[in-house]
């Protein structure tokens, strides 16, 4: 089928798709919690009902069952990024090996070990608390594609060799081996990372953590947006429209939302990510692509696709575009971007032409928080009574638990292996103000797309490399 026919077919395939996150359409949706309408008191107030906030609440109660914890969220628990992401749970804390080597080479061995321990602890918690979230520790494959420059294949092979030297369980897949794992005529090679990634249903994980938190005694208030944070005598006060939380300490886990602390705003921006989910594949369709080991897959380019199978054998297909809007704008309207959905659909059928009769059932988008180092960063404020973690850049499903434990250590003044690392102690470089921010990000996206097409890194990207400032899709 020629490119014109694929282009028209890709539009037809999304024509009837529901513009809503697939994961949030489930019979498992928990009942809503009350809105905070009065003043309450507690030891620890957690702001944000995504993974960061939920893990913080759970770990705080595990460490000290007597600790009185209140969690508030502007909407419903798991309703934002934590309930609508791709469900990739990777052990890397540094957004992959390449980024880790570029920014944290001196302590990368320690960070890789901490990341693996963290993933193991998540798996243990899921089993211990009986969280039904479709957890599959299938690993992930980084894929080299026919549209990638040859230099990318060489870079992938080099990453394989580095990981082997670090003692990690990785496997090089040549063209035949890659297409045996997952059958696409576009695949050239793959790097299979076996032990360091799992797949989950993201919404069911959030709802499961909510259940666990409440069983441990955490009080949860939904539709209670934190509008201000201030000192309150010897403690803190978190204000909401109809009430307030008076507490000893505060953890901020607000992801892409505008940070309550002004000092954090220069280090983080929201970008919008988009994805699609197919209808359930038939047995014949599944047989045409293989994929019997159900690994997560990801391209190796700057503008990459991520994709995986769901419990009922749909394919989730997302990524590529990562859109920043002028002035760090965020709104529900920006969660819809038909031109990106059309582009993703076209790329899907180019990768899997044997699935031309498949249609997409859901399309959606959402904001993720990114920083100039493309990974989470940490800090404390107000005499070490407030801790925050933000900037995950789309690889935070597992890193949120590490962040939660680390923030609690920082609040307690506890010296752990993690809190001693430069990774935790340092900050990324700030983003410039507008209009330089918007112009710089657009120039970077154009340059990264050019590199994906040619394999050549232009002067703009080389300059960003020198200063450690950039933008990652």
FENBEL-V171569 format. One line per field, one symbol per residue. ss: DSSP state (@ for helix, = for strand, . for the rest). phi: phi as a letter, one per 40 degrees, with the letter a starting at -180 (. if undefined). A space follows every 50 residues. Layout:
# FENBEL-V171569
ss: ???
phi: ???
This chain:
# FENBEL-V171569
ss: ..@@@@@@@@@@@@...=...@@@..............=========... @@@@@@@@@@@@@.....====........@@@@...===......@@@@ @@@@@@@@@@@@@@@@@@@@@@@@@@@@.......=...======....@ @@@@@@@@@@@@@@@....====.@@@@@@@=....=======...===. .@@@@@@@@@@@@@@...===....=======..======...======= ==.........@@@@...==========....@@@@@@@=.....====. ....=====.....=========..@@@...@@@@..@@@@@@@@@@@@@ @.@@@....===========......=====....=====.=......@@ @@@@@@@@@@@@.........@@@@..........@@@@@@@@@@@@@@@ @@@@....@@@@@@@@@......
phi: .ccccccccccccbcbcccacdcccaccdcccccccbacbbacbbbbhbc ddcccdcccdcccadcccbbbbacbbdgcbdcbbccgcbbcccbggcdcc ccbbdcbcdcccccccdcccccdccdcccgccbgcbccgbbcbcbccccd cccccccccdccccccgccbbcbcdccccccacbcccbaabcbccbabba ccccccccccdcdccchccbbbfbccbabacbgcbbbbcbdbaabbacab bbbbfccdcccdcccccbbcbbbbabbccdccdcccccbggccfccbacb cccbbbaaccdbgcbcbaggcbbbbdgfcbaccccbadccdccccccccc cbccbcccbccabaaacbcbbcbgadbbabaffgcbbaaagcggbbdccc cdccccccccccgccbdcccccdcccbccccccccccccccccccccccc cccbgbccccccccdccgbaabc
